[in-house]
Amino acid sequence: MDVNNLGENRVILADIGARGGIPSRWHAFKDKIHFILCDADPSAEVISNNDVDLNYSVIPLAFGRKTGEIKLNICKGSDMSSTYEPNYSILAPFEKTERFTIVEQIMVPVSTLDNQLQNKGLCRIPQ
């Protein structure tokens, strides 16, 4: 897609599990993208000092098919945290599997992506 042909329109880029901020490769398109930064881990830093002049919304919860609460597995490697428990038999052949070790389990709010986008006045993301 050539973002220069968008006119006044913006691309919506949703980053689910946005820990670490917006990758610098997207900064060149800051006038054409609205970033949706989502992370259920309350300790996740989703905005860095380099991101402050970008157009973004932060959604600090998990996504699912319905609203409520869900268990979040906080792993030793914080960017490995998930609502799914690690499958160690699948992970065994890979390096540094200790990063998938669950160190804490917390309950976090869960909603649908469509509900949250509507709450922020943004369009629905097609499937």
MIKE-603909 format. One line per 2 residues: number of its first residue (from 1); their letters; for each residue x, y, z of N, C-alpha, C. Coordinates in pm, 1 decimal, padded with zeros to 6 digits, always signed. Each point is the difference from the previous one (the first is absolute). Layout:
N
NUM	a	X/Y/Z/X/Y/Z/X/Y/Z ~ ...
This chain:
127
1	md	+00083.8/-00117.1/+00000.0/-00083.8/+00117.1/+00000.0/+00088.5/+00123.6/+00000.0 ~ -00032.3/+00094.7/-00084.7/+00072.6/+00126.5/-00004.0/-00074.3/+00100.5/+00087.6
3	vn	+00053.0/+00028.1/+00119.6/-00068.7/+00088.8/+00092.7/-00008.3/+00143.5/-00050.7 ~ +00078.2/+00034.6/-00100.1/-00006.1/+00135.8/-00054.6/-00126.9/+00023.0/-00081.3
5	nl	-00069.5/-00105.8/-00038.3/-00123.8/+00012.1/-00076.7/-00124.9/-00002.3/+00087.9 ~ +00014.5/+00012.1/+00130.1/-00113.9/-00007.5/+00091.0/-00074.5/+00131.6/+00014.9
7	ge	+00057.4/+00108.9/-00045.7/-00063.5/+00129.5/+00019.3/-00007.8/+00032.0/+00148.1 ~ -00119.7/+00036.8/+00047.6/-00020.3/+00033.0/+00141.7/-00032.1/-00123.6/+00083.5
9	nr	-00016.8/-00115.9/-00064.4/-00032.4/-00122.6/+00072.3/+00119.8/-00050.5/+00079.5 ~ -00029.1/-00076.7/+00104.2/+00104.8/-00061.0/+00081.6/-00016.1/-00151.0/-00001.6
11	vi	+00112.6/-00067.3/+00007.7/+00002.8/-00144.1/+00019.1/-00007.3/-00023.6/+00150.5 ~ -00079.2/-00099.6/+00042.1/-00002.9/-00038.2/+00140.5/+00086.3/-00123.4/+00014.3
13	la	+00102.7/+00009.9/+00084.5/+00091.1/-00110.9/+00023.6/-00017.2/-00043.7/+00144.8 ~ -00052.3/-00121.8/+00019.1/-00021.7/-00053.4/+00135.0/+00115.4/-00091.5/+00037.6
15	di	+00063.0/+00029.6/+00112.9/+00108.8/-00081.8/+00051.9/-00050.0/-00065.8/+00128.0 ~ -00032.9/-00129.2/-00009.1/-00049.4/-00074.5/+00115.1/+00122.0/-00060.6/+00069.6
17	ga	+00023.1/+00041.4/+00122.5/+00123.5/-00036.2/+00070.2/+00105.5/+00103.2/-00032.7 ~ -00031.7/+00126.1/+00027.7/+00078.6/+00113.5/-00048.6/+00117.8/+00039.1/+00088.8
19	rg	+00038.7/-00086.6/+00092.9/+00112.1/+00031.8/+00089.5/+00119.7/+00045.7/-00082.2 ~ +00064.0/+00107.1/+00045.0/+00121.8/+00046.2/-00065.3/-00018.9/+00118.9/-00092.5
21	gi	-00122.2/+00041.7/-00021.0/-00023.0/+00117.7/-00082.6/-00014.4/-00030.6/-00147.6 ~ -00016.0/+00104.1/-00076.0/-00022.3/-00010.2/-00144.4/+00135.1/-00016.6/-00069.7
23	ps	+00014.9/-00105.8/-00081.1/+00127.5/-00018.4/-00071.2/+00035.4/+00123.8/-00083.2 ~ +00125.7/+00038.2/+00003.5/+00043.9/+00123.1/-00065.9/-00027.1/+00000.3/-00150.3
25	rw	-00008.6/-00116.6/-00061.3/-00025.6/-00004.1/-00145.2/-00132.4/+00065.7/-00037.5 ~ -00094.7/+00012.0/+00095.3/-00129.9/+00061.0/-00027.6/+00000.4/+00150.9/+00019.6
27	ha	+00100.9/+00055.0/+00064.7/+00001.9/+00143.2/+00031.5/-00002.5/+00087.1/-00125.0 ~ +00056.1/-00047.2/-00109.0/+00001.0/+00078.6/-00124.7/-00141.3/+00024.0/-00053.2
29	fk	-00095.8/-00082.9/+00042.5/-00138.0/+00011.0/-00048.5/-00093.3/+00058.5/+00105.3 ~ +00056.9/+00071.6/+00097.2/-00076.9/+00045.0/+00115.7/-00123.0/+00083.7/-00035.8
31	dk	+00002.8/+00069.4/-00111.3/-00114.4/+00082.4/-00038.5/-00109.7/-00080.5/-00069.1 ~ +00027.6/-00125.5/-00029.4/-00095.5/-00083.4/-00074.1/-00053.4/-00117.9/+00080.6
33	ih	+00052.1/-00021.6/+00122.0/-00038.1/-00117.7/+00078.1/-00054.0/+00041.7/+00136.0 ~ -00110.2/-00064.9/+00039.4/-00047.1/+00007.7/+00138.7/+00032.6/-00135.5/+00061.7
35	fi	+00084.2/+00000.6/+00103.1/+00044.2/-00122.4/+00064.4/-00094.7/-00035.9/+00114.5 ~ -00042.0/-00125.2/+00004.3/-00077.1/-00053.1/+00111.7/+00095.2/-00092.7/+00074.7
37	lc	+00039.3/+00037.9/+00121.4/+00099.0/-00074.5/+00077.4/-00070.9/-00072.8/+00113.6 ~ +00004.0/-00132.2/-00004.0/-00075.0/-00081.4/+00094.5/+00094.0/-00092.8/+00075.6
39	da	-00013.5/-00000.5/+00132.4/+00074.7/-00096.0/+00080.5/-00073.2/-00018.0/+00131.7 ~ -00027.3/-00124.6/+00036.1/-00075.1/-00029.9/+00121.4/+00086.0/+00006.7/+00125.6
41	dp	+00131.0/-00009.5/-00015.8/+00090.4/+00000.3/+00115.4/+00010.8/+00142.9/+00054.2 ~ -00046.7/+00023.2/+00122.6/+00004.1/+00136.7/+00053.8/+00140.8/+00057.3/+00013.9
43	sa	+00102.2/-00084.5/+00000.4/+00137.2/+00049.9/+00011.5/+00062.9/+00029.6/-00136.7 ~ -00071.9/-00027.9/-00107.8/+00055.6/+00020.0/-00134.6/+00012.7/+00148.1/-00032.8
45	ev	+00116.4/+00038.1/-00048.8/+00023.1/+00136.2/-00049.5/-00029.1/-00003.8/-00150.2 ~ -00113.0/+00057.1/-00041.4/-00036.9/-00006.6/-00141.8/+00038.2/+00126.1/-00076.6
47	is	+00036.3/+00104.9/+00071.0/+00042.0/+00124.5/-00064.8/+00141.5/+00032.7/+00046.7 ~ +00086.9/+00026.2/-00095.7/+00135.7/+00042.4/+00035.2/+00011.2/+00150.8/-00021.4
49	nn	+00108.5/+00058.1/+00044.1/+00021.6/+00144.0/-00018.3/+00002.2/+00038.6/-00147.0 ~ +00035.0/-00093.6/-00087.6/+00004.7/+00028.1/-00144.0/-00138.5/+00003.8/-00063.5
51	dv	-00102.7/-00046.4/+00071.7/-00133.9/-00013.1/-00057.2/-00092.1/+00116.9/+00031.2 ~ +00041.5/+00093.9/+00082.8/-00092.7/+00100.5/+00052.0/-00062.9/+00088.6/-00107.1
53	dl	+00063.8/+00018.3/-00113.4/-00057.9/+00085.7/-00104.2/-00081.9/-00078.8/-00102.5 ~ -00026.9/-00127.5/+00027.3/-00078.6/-00083.4/-00090.2/-00147.2/+00003.9/+00038.3
55	ny	-00086.1/-00037.8/-00094.2/-00143.7/-00005.2/+00022.7/-00034.0/-00141.5/+00046.9 ~ -00037.6/-00015.9/+00127.4/-00022.7/-00134.3/+00053.2/-00108.6/-00000.3/+00106.2
57	sv	-00053.9/-00118.4/+00021.7/-00090.2/-00028.2/+00111.6/+00054.0/-00122.5/+00070.4 ~ -00012.4/-00002.0/+00133.6/+00045.2/-00114.4/+00078.5/-00123.0/-00070.8/+00056.5
59	ip	-00003.4/-00132.0/-00016.0/-00107.4/-00082.2/+00055.6/+00065.8/-00102.0/+00093.3 ~ -00009.0/+00022.0/+00132.4/+00072.1/-00085.2/+00094.8/-00081.6/-00120.7/+00047.9
61	la	-00035.7/-00088.3/-00091.9/-00073.0/-00120.5/+00037.6/+00022.2/-00110.4/-00101.1 ~ -00053.2/-00118.3/+00032.2/+00010.4/-00115.4/-00089.5/-00119.5/-00001.0/-00094.3
63	fg	+00013.7/-00071.2/-00109.1/-00110.1/-00012.9/-00094.7/-00047.4/-00143.7/-00008.4 ~ -00129.2/-00014.2/-00016.7/-00061.7/-00130.4/-00012.6/-00133.0/+00013.2/-00070.8
65	rk	-00078.5/-00105.3/+00006.0/-00130.1/-00000.3/-00067.5/-00109.1/+00067.4/+00081.4 ~ +00025.9/+00018.2/+00130.6/-00100.4/+00062.7/+00086.1/+00070.3/+00082.7/+00106.5
67	tg	-00076.2/+00082.1/+00069.5/+00057.0/+00084.3/+00104.7/-00000.7/-00073.4/+00133.5 ~ +00084.6/+00043.1/+00090.1/+00008.4/-00059.7/+00132.6/+00141.0/+00008.0/+00052.8
69	ei	+00049.0/-00109.9/+00057.9/+00137.2/-00009.9/+00049.0/+00060.8/-00130.1/-00049.4 ~ +00132.7/-00000.2/-00008.8/+00072.0/-00118.4/-00044.3/+00134.4/-00005.4/+00073.1
71	kl	+00051.4/-00120.5/+00015.7/+00128.8/-00018.3/+00066.5/+00112.6/+00029.6/-00099.6 ~ +00092.6/+00086.4/+00041.7/+00118.6/+00031.3/-00079.1/+00119.9/-00063.8/+00067.4
73	ni	+00073.1/-00082.0/-00075.7/+00120.7/-00065.3/+00048.8/+00118.4/+00092.4/-00024.9 ~ +00056.3/+00055.6/+00107.6/+00116.7/+00086.3/-00011.3/+00122.6/-00091.6/-00001.4
75	ck	+00075.1/+00006.7/-00107.8/+00114.7/-00089.2/-00016.5/+00131.0/+00070.4/+00035.3 ~ +00102.2/-00080.1/+00022.2/+00133.5/+00052.2/+00033.9/+00047.1/+00098.0/-00106.9
77	gs	-00017.1/-00034.9/-00124.8/+00022.9/+00093.6/-00110.6/-00128.6/+00077.6/-00019.2 ~ -00005.6/+00123.0/+00048.7/-00126.7/+00074.1/+00006.6/-00072.1/+00010.6/-00133.9
79	dm	+00074.1/-00002.0/-00109.8/-00066.1/+00006.7/-00130.5/-00056.0/-00135.6/-00043.0 ~ +00010.5/-00100.8/+00084.3/-00055.8/-00132.6/-00026.6/-00131.8/-00021.2/+00074.1
81	ss	-00043.1/+00095.4/+00081.0/-00121.4/-00014.3/+00079.3/-00121.0/-00017.4/-00090.9 ~ -00096.4/-00080.8/+00047.4/-00113.8/-00035.2/-00084.4/-00114.6/-00052.9/+00085.0
83	ty	-00118.4/+00001.7/-00056.0/-00112.9/-00066.0/+00065.7/+00009.1/-00150.9/-00019.1 ~ +00083.8/-00043.9/-00092.7/+00023.1/-00142.7/-00020.4/+00118.4/-00044.5/+00084.5
85	ep	-00009.2/-00120.3/+00054.6/+00114.0/-00055.0/+00072.8/+00099.3/-00057.3/-00100.1 ~ +00128.9/+00011.8/+00028.5/+00101.8/-00051.7/-00092.1/-00012.5/-00151.9/-00016.8
87	ny	+00018.4/-00046.7/-00122.1/+00002.6/-00143.1/-00029.1/+00146.8/-00039.6/-00009.1 ~ +00054.2/-00048.4/+00111.5/+00143.5/-00027.0/+00007.9/+00045.3/-00110.6/-00094.2
89	si	-00087.8/-00093.6/-00035.1/+00041.6/-00105.7/-00092.6/+00024.4/+00057.5/-00140.0 ~ -00071.0/+00102.7/-00035.8/+00023.0/+00065.9/-00129.8/+00121.2/+00092.9/+00009.2
91	la	+00017.4/+00064.5/+00114.5/+00108.3/+00097.1/+00017.3/+00136.8/-00065.3/+00021.6 ~ +00003.0/-00124.5/+00042.6/+00124.2/-00068.5/+00038.5/+00114.5/+00012.2/-00101.1
93	pf	-00023.0/-00010.5/-00131.7/+00112.3/+00007.1/-00094.3/+00061.3/+00139.9/-00015.0 ~ -00065.9/+00102.4/+00052.3/+00046.3/+00136.3/-00019.0/+00093.3/+00043.6/+00112.4
95	ek	+00081.1/+00101.5/-00028.4/+00091.6/+00055.7/+00099.1/-00075.2/+00087.4/+00099.9 ~ +00058.8/+00013.8/+00117.2/-00048.3/+00091.8/+00103.5/-00146.3/-00024.3/+00038.2
97	te	-00038.4/-00125.6/+00013.5/-00138.5/-00030.0/+00036.0/-00036.1/+00048.1/+00140.7 ~ +00100.0/+00032.0/+00082.0/-00029.0/+00050.0/+00134.3/-00076.7/+00131.8/-00003.6
99	rf	+00006.6/+00071.9/-00110.8/-00072.9/+00127.0/-00009.6/-00152.1/-00021.4/+00003.2 ~ -00044.7/-00123.7/-00027.4/-00142.8/-00032.2/+00002.2/-00048.7/-00046.1/+00137.3
101	ti	+00089.1/-00005.6/+00098.6/-00038.0/-00042.7/+00134.4/-00097.0/+00101.3/+00059.1 ~ -00114.1/-00050.0/+00047.1/-00100.7/+00087.8/+00060.7/+00047.6/+00039.1/+00139.2
103	ve	+00009.0/+00131.0/+00025.2/+00043.3/+00049.3/+00131.0/-00116.4/+00057.0/+00081.8 ~ -00110.1/+00028.6/-00066.8/-00116.7/+00056.3/+00068.1/-00121.8/-00016.8/-00090.5
105	qi	-00115.0/-00013.3/+00061.3/-00125.6/-00002.6/-00073.2/-00090.0/+00106.6/+00060.0 ~ -00054.4/+00085.8/-00086.4/-00087.1/+00107.7/+00046.7/-00127.9/+00000.2/-00083.1
107	mv	-00105.1/+00052.0/+00057.3/-00124.9/+00017.1/-00073.7/+00001.2/+00139.4/-00063.2 ~ -00036.2/+00005.5/-00128.2/-00002.3/+00126.9/-00072.7/-00133.2/+00013.2/-00073.7
109	pv	-00042.7/+00122.5/-00026.8/-00123.3/+00018.3/-00075.6/+00017.0/-00047.2/-00143.8 ~ -00107.2/-00053.7/-00055.8/-00000.5/-00044.7/-00139.0/-00122.7/+00059.0/-00068.4
111	st	+00018.1/+00038.7/-00125.1/-00108.7/+00056.2/-00079.6/+00021.2/-00043.9/-00144.3 ~ -00093.0/+00037.2/-00085.6/+00019.5/-00025.7/-00142.7/+00070.2/+00120.4/-00061.6
113	ld	+00077.8/-00024.1/-00102.2/+00067.6/+00108.9/-00069.9/-00102.2/+00095.5/-00059.5 ~ -00106.8/-00053.2/-00058.8/-00103.5/+00085.7/-00058.9/-00060.4/+00095.0/+00103.2
115	nq	-00030.3/-00050.1/+00120.8/-00055.3/+00086.7/+00105.5/+00096.0/+00112.5/+00035.3 ~ +00126.9/-00032.4/+00012.7/+00098.0/+00100.3/+00039.9/+00023.4/+00103.8/-00109.1
117	lq	+00002.1/-00043.0/-00125.1/+00015.3/+00096.0/-00109.4/-00120.9/+00092.6/-00006.7 ~ -00117.7/-00055.9/+00019.8/-00121.3/+00081.6/-00000.2/+00003.8/+00100.9/+00114.9
119	nk	+00045.5/-00042.5/+00118.5/+00012.3/+00091.4/+00114.9/+00095.4/+00114.8/-00029.0 ~ +00100.8/-00023.8/-00083.0/+00097.9/+00103.2/-00033.9/-00040.6/+00078.7/-00123.9
121	gl	-00116.4/-00033.0/-00058.3/-00048.2/+00070.8/-00118.3/+00074.9/-00038.1/-00125.6 ~ +00056.0/-00121.4/-00002.7/+00074.4/-00046.3/-00116.1/-00079.5/-00107.2/-00072.6
123	cr	+00039.8/-00026.8/-00121.4/-00073.4/-00097.3/-00080.6/+00028.2/-00142.3/+00045.5 ~ -00082.6/-00090.0/-00048.0/+00017.4/-00142.7/+00024.1/+00112.3/-00051.1/-00091.1
125	ip	+00088.0/-00083.0/+00053.3/+00105.3/-00059.2/-00081.0/-00055.5/-00124.7/-00065.9 ~ +00002.7/-00008.4/-00133.9/-00055.2/-00118.5/-00067.6/+00079.8/-00125.3/+00034.3
127	q	-00070.1/-00113.8/-00004.3/+00065.3/-00128.6/+00030.5/+00057.4/-00060.6/-00125.4
